[in-house]
Amino acid sequence: MPNSKKNNSSVPKKLATRPATRVDLAKVEAGVRLILEGIGEDPSRPGLEGTPRRVALMYEEICAGLHQDPRELIHVIPAETHDEMVIVKDIPIYSLCEHHLLPFAGVAHIAYIPKAGRIVGLSKLARIADLMAKKPQIQERLTTEIADLLYEELSATGVMVVIESEHMCVEMRGIKKPGSKAVTSALRGGFLKDPRTRAEAMALIGRHDRG
C-alpha cells in the first residue's frame, strides 16, 4: 500500500500558478441542457426546467478547489516546539472522478511529524483535504497532492496521507461492485524511511502496515 515513489513536487507549483477564474455558470447550464436532450429528455418540462441552473450552481460549489490555492490555508503557529507525531483521522472528503464525473467519497487520514515546531491548526489539515478534493480528481493524485503540499510547506520531518473511499463509477456502472473501497497512501520523509514510524501511524489510524 505505501507509495514509495518520490514526487518531483511539481503538483503544488501547478496549483499556485493556476489562474483564479470563476465557473462559467451559463456555459454549464447550456451543457446540462444538451445532456438532457442527448439522453432523450425534455429540459423544458416541469421538474427539469430549473435543473440546468441547479446543476451549474452545484458544480460551482463542488469544484471550488479549482480556484483557490490550498497553501493559503497554511498558517504556522508561532513559538511552538512540538516535534512529535500529529494525526487527524477520519476527515470526510467528497470529490468528483475525472473519468466519469461521478462522485467518490470517503475519509482521509493525515499524519505529520513537525520540524522545528512548525505546526498548523488541526482544522487546517481538514480544510486542506476538503479543498483539494473539490475538483475533478483521481484518488491516487489527491493523496499525493496533499502529502506533497504539507511536506513542502511545513518542511516536515515526515508526512503520511491515507485515503479510503467508495467510487460511484465502480458501484453504479461498469463492474457494479457496491461496497468496495479504494485505499491509497503517500509517504514522505520519516514515514517512508522508517518502518517503525509508519507502523505506529498505521496503528493509530486503525490500519495495519503491510510493509
N, C-alpha and C positions, 0 to 999 in steps of 0.2 A: 504493500500500500504506500509506503513513503515515496515521495517524489524526490529523487536524488539528483535530478538534472539541474545544473547550475544555470540560473537565468542571467541573461545579459543586461537585465534591469532596464530594458527599453520600454516596458509597458507603462510605468508611471510617467516617463517623459512624454509619451504619446498623449496620455491623459492631460498633461499640463499644457500641451500646445493645441488641444482641440478647441476650435472656435466656439465661443459661448453663444450658440444660436438657440432659438426657440422652436418648439414644434409648430409646423405649419398646419393648423387645425383644418383649414379649408381643403388642403390637399388630402389630408387623412380622410375627411368626410367624403370627398369625391371618390377616393379609393374604396371606402366601405360600400358606397352605393354600387360601384362596379362589381364588387364581390357578391353582393346580394343579387344583383341582376345575373351575374355569371352562374350562380347556383340555382337559378330559376325562381327567385323570389321577386316580389314587388316592393321596392323600398318606400313606395308612397302609401302603402296600405296601413291602416291603424295597427299600432303595435310596433311597426318598424319605422314609422315616419321620423321619429326623433332618434333612432338608433345611430345613424352616422355621426351625429353630434356627440352623443354619449360616448361612443367608442373613441372618437378623437380626444375628448377630454380625459378618458381613461388612459390612453397612450401617453398623453402629456404627463400624467401622474406616474405611471409605472416605468417610464423611460427617463425620469428626471436625472438619472445618473449620467446621461449623455452630455449634460450641460453644466455640470458642477465638478470642480476638481476636488477629489476627496482629501487632498493634502490640506485644504482649507480647514478641515475638521481637527487637524492635529495641533494641539497646543500643549507643549511640555510643561508640566507642573514644576515651578521653580523651587530651588533649595531642598530637593529631596535626595535621599541617599540609598533608597531601596534598590537592591540588586538581586533579589530572589524571584523565582518564577511567578508570573501573574497569568491567571487564566480567566477568561469569560466564556462560558459554555452555553449551549442550547440557545443561541441567538437565532430567532426566526428570520428566515430570508425567503424572498419571493422574487423570481426572475423570469425571463422570457427566453425560451430556447430559440436561438437564432436560425435553426434549421427549419422549424415548422411554425414558429411564432406561437407556440403553445407554452403554458407556464410550467415551471418546475419550482418546487417549494420544499423547504426542509429547515435544517438548523446548521449553524456554523459554530465551531469551537475555535477560539483564538487563544494561543499561549505565547508569551514572550518573556525573555529574560533581559531586564534593563541593563544598560551600561552607564556608569557614572550618574545613576539616579535619574536617567531620562525616562520618566513615566508619564502617561497620559491618563485623563479621567476614564474610568471604566465604561461610562456611557459612550465615549468617543469610539471605542472599539466596535460597539454595536451599531453606532451610526455609520461607521465606515463600511461595515459589511452590508448594511441595508442599502446605502447609496451605490456601492459598486455593483450590487445585484440588479439595480434598476436600469437595465438596458438590455437589448438583445445580447445574449451571452451563451457560453457553454460553461458547464460546471467546472471543468478542468482549468479553464483560463481564469475564471473567477477566483478559484482557490489560490493560484499562483499570483494573481494581481494583488490580492490582499496581503499575502506573505511578503512579496517584494516591497510593497509600499511601506509596511511597518518596519521591515528590516532596514531599509534605506533611510527613511525619515527619522527613525528613532536611534539609528546607529546601534541597534540592539545586539546583545551577545548571541541571541538566538530567537527565532520565530517559528511557530508551528501553527498551521491552519488546517483544520479538518472540516469538510462539509459533507453532510448526509442529506440526500433529497430524493423526492419522488418526481418523476418526469411524466407529464401528461402525454408526451409524444410516444412514450413506451406503454402507458397504461390504456389509452383510449383509441389508439390507432396502431397500424402495423402489427407488431407481435402481440399486443394486448395482454400485458402481464401486470395487472393491478397489484399494488403492494410491494413491488420490487423497489429496492433502493440503490442509488449510486453513492459510493463513498470515495472521496478524493482527498488527498493530503499534499501539503507542500511544506518542506522542512528547510530551514535556513540556519546557518551558523551552528551553535552548540547542539541544537536538536538533530542536525544532520550528522554531526561528527561523533556524538556521544550516545550510544545506545541506552545507557542508564538514564540519562536526562529525558530521552524520548519515551522510554518505558514509564518513567514517573508521570510525565504529562498524559500519556495514554490512559494510565490507571486513574488519574484524577478526572479525566473527562468521561471515564466509563467505557473506554475501548481498550482492547488488548493489542499490544505491539506485536506485529508478526515478522519482525526482522529489521 
